[in-house]
Amino acid sequence: MNSGTTIEERELKELFAQITIPLRERIPPLVKKKKVIVIAGPTAVGKTKHSLVIASQIGGEIVSADSMQVYREMDIGTAKVSREEQDRVPHYLIDVRDLSERFNVMDFYQEAHRLIREIHAKDAVPIIVGGTGFYLHALIYGPPQGPPAAPEVREKLEQEADEKGTSVLFDRLSNADPEYAKTITGGDKHKIVRALEIISLTNKKVSDFSKNPLEEMPYNFRCWFLYMPKEILYPLIEMRCDEMIAAGFIDEVKELEKKGLRKNRNAAQAIGYRQCLEFLDSPKTPEDFETFVASFKRASRRYAKRQFTWFRKEPLFRWLNVESVPLERTTQTIIQDYEQSF
């Protein structure tokens, strides 16, 4: 199903013999590096539930790796952890920006590494939790290389993607830098736009820029990708969409629109928020509402599919099927790996 390690119930007894030695053979030794737990996975898979159990048992503190949970009042549509949950376990990079402020992968890299240092200084365990793949990639391997973003170039490319489709830009990137294009998916708008931006600004291919080698990683990242078979996950995603709408998601978007949601391009394009804004622009008939719900669910499923695709290419992530293994066993697997690894 994927290129990572899939862990089923019957394999748990042999877990540490299977995952520790092969991983050490593939990457340089991580001896003496402080450890960081990273928990990723598609939307609705249960990352929050697992991370809270793990944190409460080993003295962990959680750093969110969700590109939208940083924004205040984007609560329902981002499935933000509750105040009660945040009181139980310290959480960071949640509600740290207003909609008028930008937050990008470089901001995340800098803030997350600062927080990891502070959490280690308290003898606590940093647990990075989220599904934003390019944020986690930057956390582990270093920030993106290349020139700083040029807003005017970025905006023009994003507008073209909206008008003509991401596939048109991906075809252009494939012609300009086929080597790099092979490393991403044709639907990854963010990376496609950034790649074309770099090419436009430097007249160099993205693949020409050097990459940070594994031995330069500052920490021993213990990375996990939680997943379920799609036939089980997709209905859960659709149920979550229904629950968000029932919880007042449309009213949340109405209030955020008054506070400048549309002016923040990244937030306005977020899953659910984009579809809801389109609904608010419509006559709001029952048919329009049905279209909104269907498009919200479809976009959420497609996002989960892209998350599967992204993390298949991430060699440090071990895949854990949380549908076939009880919560207690999966959390203990992650905890024991953390405690017994070098």
N, C-alpha and C positions, 0 to 999 in steps of 0.2 A: 504493500500500500504506500510505502514511503521509503526514503533512503536512510531514515534514522532508525533507532532501535525501538521496536514495538514490544511493549511489555504486557503480557496477558497473565491471568491468575496463575496458571501452571508454571510460569517462568520465575515467579517472585523468589522462590527458594534459591535460585541460582543467580539472582540479580547482580550481586556485587562482583562475582567472578566474571560475569559476562560484560559488565559495563565499565569497570575500572581499568582492567589491563588493556583491552582494545583501544580505549580512549588514550591511554598513556603512550601507546605505540604510534598513534597517529599524530600527536602534537608534542611539542617540547615539554619537559617536566615543569610542573607548576609548584614545585617545592618552595616552601617558605612564603608563598603568596597568601594573603588573607582571602577568605572564602566569601562568596556572594551567591545567594540562591536567586535564580531567575526562573519565574513561572510564566510561561506564555500559553497561548491557546486561542482557538476561535471564539467568537462571541457566543455567550450563553452556555459555555462548557462547564463553568463552575470554578473559574480561577479565584474569585473572591472567597468563596467558601473554603477552598483548600488552603489559601494563603492565611486566612484567619486562624484556622486550626493549627497550622504549622507555627505561625508566629507566637501563638499563645503557649505553645509547648516548649519552644526553645529560646524565648526571649527575643523574638524578632520584631523588626520595625519595617513597615512596608513603604516602598517608593513606587508610585504609580507610573507606569509607562504607557499611559493612554493620552493620545494627543489632544483629546477634547475635554477630558476631566479636569484639565488645568483651569478651565474657564468657569467663573462663578455663575451660578444659576442655570448652567447647562446640566441639570440634575437627572431628570427622568430619562431623557433620550440617550444619555451616556451610561445609564445603569450605575450611577455613582454610589459608592458605599455610603451607608446611612451614617448619621451623626453618632448613633449608638455604637456602631461598629468602629468608627474612628475613635471613640472614647475608650473602647476596649483595647485596641491596638493602635499605636501611633502610625499615622499615614502622612505622606508628604507628596508634594506636587499635585495636590488637589485643591481647587479654588485659589489659585495663586495669580490669576490674571483676570482683568476685566476684558470684555469683548473688544474694547478699543485698543487693546494691546496685542501684539503679535507674540507667538511662541513657536519656535521652530526646533529642528533637530539639534542645532548647535546649542540652543538654550537648554534643551533637555540634557545633552551630554555634560555640559558644565554643571548644571544644577544637580544632576543625579550623582556625579562623581564627588561633588562637595558633600552631599548627604551621606554617601557611602562612607566617606572619611569620618564624618561626625558620628555616625552610628557605630562604626568600629571603635571610635575613641571612648564610647560608653560601654564597650564590651557587649554590645547587642549584635544581633545578626541582621544584616541588610537583606531584604527580600524584595526583589524587583518584580512587579506584577503588571502584566498588560499584554495587549495583542497588537500593538503598533510595531510591525516588524522592523522598519528602518530605524526607529528609535533604539530598539534593542541591539540591532547590528552596530549602530554607532557607539552605544554604551560599551560593547565588548571589544570592538576592533579600532575604535577611535572615530573622531568626527569625519564627516565627508571632506574629501580633499578637492581642491579646485578653487576658483575665484569666489569672492563673496557674491551673494545673490544681487542681481540687478533688477529692482522692482519693475522697471519699464519693460525689460525683456521678458521677465517671468509673466507679467500680466498679459502681454501680447500672445505668448505661447499658450497660456491657459485659456484665453478667449478663443483662440483658434481651435483648441481641443474641444471646447464646449460647442463651437459652431460646426466643426467638420468631423468631430469624433476623435477619440484617442488613437484609434487605429491608423489614422492618417499620419499623425506625428510619429507613431511607432515605425511605420514604413520608412519615413524620412531618417529616423535614427538608425534603422537597419542598414540603410544605404551608406550613411555617414560613418558608422562605427559598428559593423556587424559583430565584432568580438564582444563588445559590451552588451549589445542587444540580446545576445544569446543568454546572458546571465539574468535577465529580468523577463517579466511577462508582458504581453501586449496590452494588458489592461491596467498596468501600474502607472497611472497618470503622473503621480508625483515624481517618480524616478525618470520617466520619459521627458517630462518638462525640464527637470534639472539637468539631464544629460544634454539636451539641445541648447539649454542656456549656457552650459560650460563650453560647448562647441562654438556657439555664437560669439562668446566673449574672448576665447583664447585661440580659436582656429586649431585646436588640438582635440584629438579623440579622448573620450573619458578613459578608455582603456590604456592611454599613455601615462596616466597618473599612477604613481606607485601606490601600493596598498600596504597597510600596516601588517607586518607578519605576526603570527600567533605568539611568538616568543615575547613580543612587546606588550602583551596584555598585562595590565597592572594587577589583576586579581585572578584568583582561581574561581572562575564562574562555573557554578553547578546548574546547568541549564536543562529545563524540562518543558516539553510541549504536551499539554493535556489535550486529549481529543476523544471524540466518540465517532462511531460510524455515522456517515452522513444521513442515512435513513432514520437514525435516532436523533441526531443533532438538529436537522432542519425543522422538524415539527416543534422542537423546543424553541428554536429561534422565532418561529412564527407565533408561538404562544407568548413569548416575551414581547413581541411587537404589540399584540392585542392587549397585554397587561399594561404596557406603557401608555397606550392610547386611553385605556380605562382609568389610568392614574392621573390623567390631565395633561398629557403630552402636548396636545394642540394648544391649550391655554398657556403652557410654558413657552411655546414658540411664539405665540402672540405677544407675550410680555417681552421676550428677548428681542423681537423685531422692533419694539418701541425703543430698545436700548442699543440698537445699532447692529443687530445680528447680520443683516445683509451687507454691512460695510466690512465685516471680517470675512474675507473670501473663504478661508479654510473652514471656519465654523459654519458658514452658510452652506457649504458643500458637504458637510458631515452626513453620514448615513442617518436617515430619518428626518433630519432638519431640512435638508434640501427638498425631500418629497413633501414635507408639511408646508413649506413656503410655497411650493407650487400649488398645493391645495388651497391655501389662503388667497392665492391670486386668481383662483377659479370662481365660478358662480356659487360653489359650495353646495351643489345639488347632491342628493343621495348617490347618484352615479359618480360624481366627482369624489365623494368620500370613499366609495368602493375602489376607485382607481388609486387613490392615495394609499389605502391600506395594502392593496396588492403590490404597488410599486415599493412601498416601505419594506414589505416582507421579501420581495425579490432582491432588492438592493442589499438587504441584510444577509440573505443566503449567498449572494455573489461575493460579498465581502468575506464571509467565512471560507468560501472556496479559495479566494486569493490568499487568505492566511495559511491554509493548508499548503498551497503552492510555494509560498515564501519560505516557510520553515522547513520544507523538504530540502532546501538548499543550504540550510544552516547546520554545519557539521557538529557543533557542540550540543545541540539539542537532542535529548533522548525522548522518545515518544511514549506516553503513558496513557493507555486506554482506560479512562475513568468510568466508562460504562460497565465494563466487565469486572471491575475490582472495587470492593467497598471503600468508602471514604477513609476509614481508619487505616486500611492497608496502603492506600496510595500515599497518604500523608506520612505514614511511617517509612515508606520506601524513600521518600525525599529526605526526611530527617536523618535516617540511618546513612544515606549516601553522604550527607553533609558532615555528619559526625565521624565517619570512618574514612573519608577521603583525605588525601595529603593536604 
